[in-house]
């Protein structure tokens, strides 16, 4: 997350909120891969970049 997160509050949120809760169930095993994942309606959740 180096260079992406600029405040302690956002860093804390990124480390606290479970990313797998925001991806479809069949992709949850990939939730922390450093790649965007589809979340439906043609949208993606961004890559965590070293989360």
N, CA and C atoms as an extended XYZ file, in Angstrom:
153
Properties=species:S:1:pos:R:3:atomname:S:1:resname:S:1:resid:I:1 pbc="F F F"
N         0.821       -1.189        0.000 N   UNK     1
C         0.000        0.000        0.000 CA  UNK     1
C         0.865        1.251        0.000 C   UNK     1
N         2.127        1.058       -0.059 N   UNK     2
C         3.045        2.174       -0.079 CA  UNK     2
C         2.717        3.112       -1.227 C   UNK     2
N         2.562        4.385       -0.933 N   UNK     3
C         2.287        5.355       -1.967 CA  UNK     3
C         0.811        5.491       -2.309 C   UNK     3
N        -0.015        4.570       -1.857 N   UNK     4
C        -1.440        4.636       -2.155 CA  UNK     4
C        -2.198        5.202       -0.959 C   UNK     4
N        -1.861        4.749        0.210 N   UNK     5
C        -2.510        5.207        1.442 CA  UNK     5
C        -1.671        6.320        2.039 C   UNK     5
N        -2.314        7.420        2.311 N   UNK     6
C        -1.577        8.599        2.760 CA  UNK     6
C        -1.883        9.042        4.188 C   UNK     6
N        -2.878        8.429        4.832 N   UNK     7
C        -3.193        8.827        6.206 CA  UNK     7
C        -3.291        7.590        7.095 C   UNK     7
N        -2.987        7.754        8.366 N   UNK     8
C        -3.091        6.630        9.291 CA  UNK     8
C        -4.516        6.076        9.380 C   UNK     8
N        -5.503        6.949        9.247 N   UNK     9
C        -6.894        6.506        9.343 CA  UNK     9
C        -7.271        5.578        8.191 C   UNK     9
N        -6.843        5.929        6.988 N   UNK    10
C        -7.148        5.084        5.831 CA  UNK    10
C        -6.376        3.770        5.923 C   UNK    10
N        -5.135        3.823        6.382 N   UNK    11
C        -4.352        2.593        6.560 CA  UNK    11
C        -5.048        1.669        7.560 C   UNK    11
N        -5.482        2.223        8.669 N   UNK    12
C        -6.168        1.428        9.699 CA  UNK    12
C        -7.437        0.785        9.119 C   UNK    12
N        -8.191        1.547        8.354 N   UNK    13
C        -9.412        1.009        7.739 CA  UNK    13
C        -9.067       -0.117        6.769 C   UNK    13
N        -8.050        0.072        5.939 N   UNK    14
C        -7.665       -0.952        4.959 CA  UNK    14
C        -7.207       -2.233        5.636 C   UNK    14
N        -6.602       -2.108        6.802 N   UNK    15
C        -6.124       -3.291        7.523 CA  UNK    15
C        -7.201       -3.921        8.401 C   UNK    15
N        -8.277       -3.206        8.640 N   UNK    16
C        -9.339       -3.675        9.528 CA  UNK    16
C       -10.527       -4.280        8.781 C   UNK    16
N       -10.943       -3.643        7.706 N   UNK    17
C       -12.134       -4.087        6.968 CA  UNK    17
C       -11.792       -5.342        6.170 C   UNK    17
N       -12.522       -6.430        6.365 N   UNK    18
C       -12.228       -7.673        5.647 CA  UNK    18
C       -12.574       -7.571        4.166 C   UNK    18
N       -11.564       -7.548        3.330 N   UNK    19
C       -11.726       -7.390        1.879 CA  UNK    19
C       -12.624       -8.472        1.285 C   UNK    19
N       -12.568       -9.673        1.829 N   UNK    20
C       -13.363      -10.779        1.283 CA  UNK    20
C       -14.869      -10.530        1.387 C   UNK    20
N       -15.280       -9.625        2.248 N   UNK    21
C       -16.703       -9.297        2.378 CA  UNK    21
C       -17.234       -8.528        1.165 C   UNK    21
N       -16.346       -8.038        0.323 N   UNK    22
C       -16.752       -7.192       -0.795 CA  UNK    22
C       -16.609       -7.858       -2.159 C   UNK    22
N       -16.239       -9.130       -2.162 N   UNK    23
C       -16.124       -9.855       -3.430 CA  UNK    23
C       -17.100      -11.024       -3.422 C   UNK    23
N       -17.501      -11.494       -4.595 N   UNK    24
C       -18.414      -12.641       -4.643 CA  UNK    24
C       -17.817      -13.853       -3.916 C   UNK    24
N       -18.686      -14.644       -3.343 N   UNK    25
C       -18.254      -15.788       -2.538 CA  UNK    25
C       -17.257      -16.683       -3.268 C   UNK    25
N       -17.477      -16.929       -4.560 N   UNK    26
C       -16.573      -17.832       -5.282 CA  UNK    26
C       -15.182      -17.229       -5.510 C   UNK    26
N       -14.992      -15.943       -5.205 N   UNK    27
C       -13.685      -15.301       -5.356 CA  UNK    27
C       -13.025      -14.976       -4.014 C   UNK    27
N       -13.671      -15.306       -2.932 N   UNK    28
C       -13.149      -14.926       -1.611 CA  UNK    28
C       -11.761      -15.475       -1.329 C   UNK    28
N       -11.444      -16.638       -1.880 N   UNK    29
C       -10.095      -17.190       -1.647 CA  UNK    29
C        -9.029      -16.311       -2.306 C   UNK    29
N        -9.424      -15.493       -3.262 N   UNK    30
C        -8.500      -14.610       -3.976 CA  UNK    30
C        -8.543      -13.168       -3.477 C   UNK    30
N        -9.268      -12.911       -2.418 N   UNK    31
C        -9.513      -11.541       -1.964 CA  UNK    31
C        -8.242      -10.737       -1.719 C   UNK    31
N        -7.162      -11.374       -1.319 N   UNK    32
C        -5.939      -10.635       -0.992 CA  UNK    32
C        -4.853      -10.762       -2.055 C   UNK    32
N        -5.194      -11.351       -3.211 N   UNK    33
C        -4.254      -11.347       -4.328 CA  UNK    33
C        -4.074       -9.911       -4.795 C   UNK    33
N        -2.900       -9.586       -5.256 N   UNK    34
C        -2.625       -8.218       -5.684 CA  UNK    34
C        -3.128       -7.995       -7.113 C   UNK    34
N        -4.440       -8.080       -7.258 N   UNK    35
C        -5.092       -7.885       -8.552 CA  UNK    35
C        -6.516       -7.405       -8.314 C   UNK    35
N        -7.061       -6.577       -9.205 N   UNK    36
C        -8.467       -6.198       -9.065 CA  UNK    36
C        -9.359       -7.429       -9.229 C   UNK    36
N       -10.483       -7.434       -8.553 N   UNK    37
C       -11.437       -8.538       -8.659 CA  UNK    37
C       -12.814       -7.990       -9.026 C   UNK    37
N       -13.558       -8.715       -9.846 N   UNK    38
C       -14.894       -8.261      -10.220 CA  UNK    38
C       -15.854       -8.325       -9.030 C   UNK    38
N       -16.704       -7.309       -8.916 N   UNK    39
C       -17.698       -7.290       -7.839 CA  UNK    39
C       -19.115       -7.174       -8.393 C   UNK    39
N       -19.251       -7.276       -9.706 N   UNK    40
C       -20.570       -7.234      -10.322 CA  UNK    40
C       -20.823       -5.928      -11.043 C   UNK    40
N       -21.811       -5.942      -11.937 N   UNK    41
C       -22.214       -4.754      -12.686 CA  UNK    41
C       -21.049       -4.122      -13.447 C   UNK    41
N       -20.070       -4.943      -13.865 N   UNK    42
C       -18.933       -4.435      -14.612 CA  UNK    42
C       -17.923       -3.657      -13.783 C   UNK    42
N       -18.032       -3.732      -12.455 N   UNK    43
C       -17.149       -3.000      -11.546 CA  UNK    43
C       -16.131       -3.958      -10.916 C   UNK    43
N       -15.024       -3.389      -10.411 N   UNK    44
C       -14.021       -4.193       -9.711 CA  UNK    44
C       -13.666       -3.546       -8.382 C   UNK    44
N       -13.131       -4.360       -7.479 N   UNK    45
C       -12.512       -3.865       -6.262 CA  UNK    45
C       -11.027       -3.783       -6.589 C   UNK    45
N       -10.397       -2.680       -6.247 N   UNK    46
C        -8.992       -2.459       -6.593 CA  UNK    46
C        -8.081       -3.469       -5.933 C   UNK    46
N        -6.909       -3.663       -6.518 N   UNK    47
C        -5.891       -4.528       -5.931 CA  UNK    47
C        -5.433       -3.937       -4.605 C   UNK    47
N        -5.111       -4.784       -3.623 N   UNK    48
C        -4.693       -4.262       -2.313 CA  UNK    48
C        -3.269       -3.728       -2.276 C   UNK    48
N        -2.443       -4.014       -3.267 N   UNK    49
C        -1.063       -3.522       -3.347 CA  UNK    49
C        -0.290       -3.704       -2.044 C   UNK    49
N        -0.056       -4.965       -1.724 N   UNK    50
C         0.792       -5.265       -0.575 CA  UNK    50
C         0.078       -5.281        0.749 C   UNK    50
N        -1.231       -5.345        0.732 N   UNK    51
C        -2.027       -5.367        1.956 CA  UNK    51
C        -1.568       -6.479        2.859 C   UNK    51
